[in-house]
Amino acid sequence: MTEERKVRRPFGERMLPNQDVNNKHLKEHRMRGIVAQDDTKDYVKSLEKHLFEAKHQLERAKAKIERRDKTIKELSRTQQPSTDSKVSVLERKLEDLTNKYSASKAKYQDQLGDLELQNMELQEKLDILQLSHLSQNELDLPRKRHTQTLVDFDALRMMLSGEKSKEVVQKDEDRALERERIKWEGERSRMERRIEELKESKERSEKKREMLKLEVGELKNHAELSLKQIKALKEEVKQLKAANDGLEEIIEACAVAYCALHRDAVHAEEYRVLEQSYLEMKSELWRWKLKNETDALDFERKRAETRELQERLKAAEDERRVLKEIVNEIKDDRQALRDEIRKFALSIGNRNLLDFVPDPLEVTQTSQDVLNATLNHINLSSSYYIQQIGTLNSVNDSLTSKLSSTISNLYTCQSTLANLRREHSDLETRHAALDKAHEHCDGVREELLATEKECMFREQKIEGLEEELQRMKIKSRDDAEKVKIANELVVRAKSAEQALDEEIRHLREAYIEASQYQELYNDLQEQHGMVLAREAAATEEAKRLAAHNAELAGHSNEVQKISYVEGARREMTLVKQELATTRHLLNNANDKIQTLENEIAAYKSVDAGLDGLGLGISTRTRVVRRQPEGGRLTASKAGRAITDLDGRHWIS
């Protein structure tokens, strides 16, 4: 816990004071030059201490970078972009972290450069001190420092080998990006073909809609012509009815005149026969009149039913209009609206309008009433005439005197009867003409019924066409939505392509920038060779000085020598323990990084499988990796490209 708290301190808070102390010691060393042996030992120890602290701080900085990398990986793995606002917040946080990382990286590089310069200066000072020191103890200390310097150079060599592996991984990722770009281009071409197909389907739907509109217009014109013909036929029926009423009035007037003229001039039996024939003819006329009235009532009833059906159709049209408005208001609930329109269309389609039309051949049975009235009239007439016969018999004596005059009048009555018979035949012919005229009316009635049936059939056809037109509108709306979705996908694909192009450009720039580290590596190799040469010279010089010192000192102070050797051994043991601990932590971090890389590869394989199926990019299976410290970051409009210390390249 103590080591972890120490590592979490900011890097710059402990580095700058050490630099000031080192600069101060260097200045004091320049002013004093070569001092006494005890002061030199203290100065060497202080330099060794500061060098150890600087190396320890460097290890802390590396551990901090590893922890930040681990934290960024965990945040990347646990990130779930649920909403656009959350994504924007996370992007802002990522930008803040990236800016902080860039600042800390620049600061760390500056401090690392300062430390390297200080290490070089300290190494030079140590070389000077090795030449100036004469004791064996003073020679052991530079040897340890030199050994530690070799360890540092081995670490730098490992870092350079890691940079080379990064370049290899970067090339592999560039090839993977090129494959992704080719796949996106194929997807974009497929979506463009799909858009063209949808446009052609929309044009075909528009043409079919125009044809349906023309057909509906023709049907409406035909219905208007049928209505005009019906009105003309109604006028003809009114005229025929007026003529029929006039003929009936004429017949009634003739019958009344005949009865008035010949009632007393004809024999009672003949009068009864004539009256009976008249009543039969009148009952027949009444029957025809009742039949005509019944037909007129039936016609009015049918017309009322037709009007009611028209009102119902108008109500249905209003209801359909209301449903259209509802459709425009609730576009989000399309499936429920389709079910409601389907139910309404089925309810309209199942209506059988012929059920409301009665049988035109059905005739109201009212002849019994007419016969009853005729018999009652005959009975009344018979009683009346019987009473008249009694009266005639009572006055027969008075009428005998008038027999001669009656016989003379008989011949006159016979001639008049012949005239009346001729008139009766004329009336019969006229009655036949009326029958023929009524037959024409029956034909007109049948034509009217046929016209009504055709009108109802055409109305049903119009309803079917309107339902089909509604379905075509819904289909065209769905096609328009699909076209909109396709356009969005094309725009998204274009933006992704632009992002990939920009990402490739940034990666090329990053690769070009990385090429400048080759010269630094060559310089470092040269410096390493120089250090090795100096080490060899210093070793030889130390051996020579040790031999000379042994000869001079004669190894008289064995206690001091043993205590110094034991202290050096203890320090060496502590250094080895710390190095083992650091290697253990580094191995654990590498294992965790390898585990995270395997999980990311699994996520990428799932995302690639979805892309192969043509399901588009899944926002839930996309792995978003934040940039760790020590990496390179390039950003684009549609995504972010992040390169970490190991050369791995991520797109978010």
FENDA-V874638 format. One record per backbone hydrogen bond with DSSP energy under -1.0 kcal/mol. NH is the residue of the N-H (numbers start at 1). CO is the residue of the C=O. Records with the same first field share a line. If there is no record, write none. Layout:
BEGIN
NH->CO, CO
END
This chain:
BEGIN
5->1
6->2
7->3
8->4
9->6
16->12
19->15
20->16
21->17
22->18
23->19
24->20
25->21
26->22
27->23
28->24
29->25
30->26
31->27
32->28
33->29
40->36
41->37
42->38
43->39
44->40
45->41
46->42
47->43
48->44
49->45
50->46
51->47
52->48
53->49
54->50
55->51
56->52
57->53
58->54
59->55
60->56
61->57
62->58
63->59
64->60
65->61
66->62
67->63
68->64
69->65
70->66
71->67
72->68
73->69
74->70
75->71
76->72
77->73
78->74
82->80
87->83
88->84
89->85
90->86
91->87
92->88
93->89
94->90
95->91
96->92
97->93
98->94
99->95
100->96
101->97
102->98
103->99
104->100
105->101
106->102
107->103
108->104
109->105
110->106
111->107
112->108
113->109
114->110
115->111
116->112
117->113
118->114
119->115
120->116
121->117
122->118
123->119
124->120
125->121
126->122
127->123
128->124
129->125
130->126
131->127
132->128
133->129
139->135
140->136
141->137
142->138
143->139
144->140
145->141
146->142
147->143
148->144
149->145
150->146
151->147
152->148
153->149
154->150
155->151
156->152
157->153
158->154
159->155
160->156
161->157
162->158
163->159
164->160
165->161
166->162
167->163
168->164
169->165
170->166
171->167
172->168
173->169
174->170
175->171
176->172
177->173
178->174
179->175
180->176
181->177
182->178
183->179
184->180
185->181
186->182
187->183
188->184
189->185
190->186
191->187
192->188
193->189
194->190
195->191
196->192
197->193
198->194
199->195
200->196
201->197
202->198
203->199
204->200
205->201
206->202
207->203
208->204
209->205
210->206
211->207
212->208
213->209
214->210
215->211
216->212
217->213
218->214
219->215
220->216
221->217
222->218
223->219
224->220
225->221
226->222
227->223
228->224
229->225
230->226
231->227
232->228
233->229
234->230
235->231
236->232
237->233
238->234
239->235
240->236
241->237
242->238
243->239
244->240
245->241
246->242
247->243
248->244
249->245
250->246
251->247
252->248
253->249
254->250
255->251
256->252
257->253
258->254
259->255
260->256
261->257
262->258
271->267
272->268
273->269
274->270
275->271
276->272
277->273
278->274
279->275
280->276
281->277
282->278
283->279
284->280
285->281
286->282
287->283
288->284
289->285
290->286
291->287
292->288
293->289
294->290
295->291
296->292
297->293
298->294
299->295
300->296
301->297
302->298
303->299
304->300
305->301
306->302
307->303
308->304
309->305
310->306
311->307
312->308
313->309
314->310
315->311
316->312
317->313
318->314
319->315
320->316
321->317
322->318
323->319
324->320
325->321
326->322
327->323
328->324
329->325
330->326
337->333
338->334
339->335
340->336
341->337
342->338
343->339
344->340
345->341
346->342
347->343
348->344
349->345
350->346
355->352
356->353
362->359
366->364
370->366
371->367
372->368
373->369
374->370
375->371
376->372
377->373
378->374
379->375
380->376
381->377
382->378
383->379
384->380
385->381
386->382
387->383
388->384
389->385
390->386
391->387
392->388
393->389
394->390
395->391
396->393
399->395
400->396
403->400
406->402
407->403
408->404
409->405
410->406
411->407
412->408
413->409
414->410
415->411
416->412
417->413
418->414
419->415
420->416
421->417
422->418
423->419
424->420
425->421
426->422
427->423
428->424
429->425
430->426
431->427
432->428
433->429
434->430
435->431
436->432
437->433
438->434
439->435
440->436
441->437
442->438
443->439
444->440
445->441
446->442
447->443
448->444
449->445
450->446
451->447
452->448
453->449
454->450
455->451
456->452
457->453
458->454
459->455
460->456
461->457
462->458
463->459
464->460
465->461
466->462
467->463
468->464
469->465
470->466
471->467
472->468
473->469
474->470
475->471
476->472
477->473
478->474
479->475
480->476
481->477
482->478
483->479
484->480
485->481
486->482
487->483
488->484
489->485
490->486
491->487
492->488
493->489
494->490
495->491
496->492
497->493
498->494
499->495
500->496
501->497
502->498
503->499
504->500
505->501
506->502
507->503
508->504
509->505
510->506
511->507
512->508
513->509
514->510
515->511
516->513
517->514
518->515
521->517
522->518
523->519
524->520
525->521
526->522
527->523
528->524
529->525
530->526
531->527
532->528
533->529
534->530
535->531
536->532
537->533
538->534
539->535
540->536
541->537
542->538
543->539
544->540
545->541
546->542
547->543
548->544
549->545
550->546
551->547
552->548
553->549
554->550
558->556
561->557
562->558
563->559
564->560
565->561
566->562
567->563
568->564
569->565
570->566
571->567
572->568
573->569
574->570
575->571
576->572
577->573
578->574
579->575
580->576
581->577
582->578
583->579
584->580
585->581
586->582
587->583
588->584
589->585
590->586
591->587
592->588
593->589
594->590
595->591
596->592
597->593
598->594
599->595
600->596
601->597
602->598
603->599
604->600
605->601
606->602
607->603
608->604
609->605
610->606
611->607
612->608
613->609
614->611
615->610
631->628
632->643
634->641
636->639
641->634
642->650
643->632
644->648
647->644
650->642
652->640
END
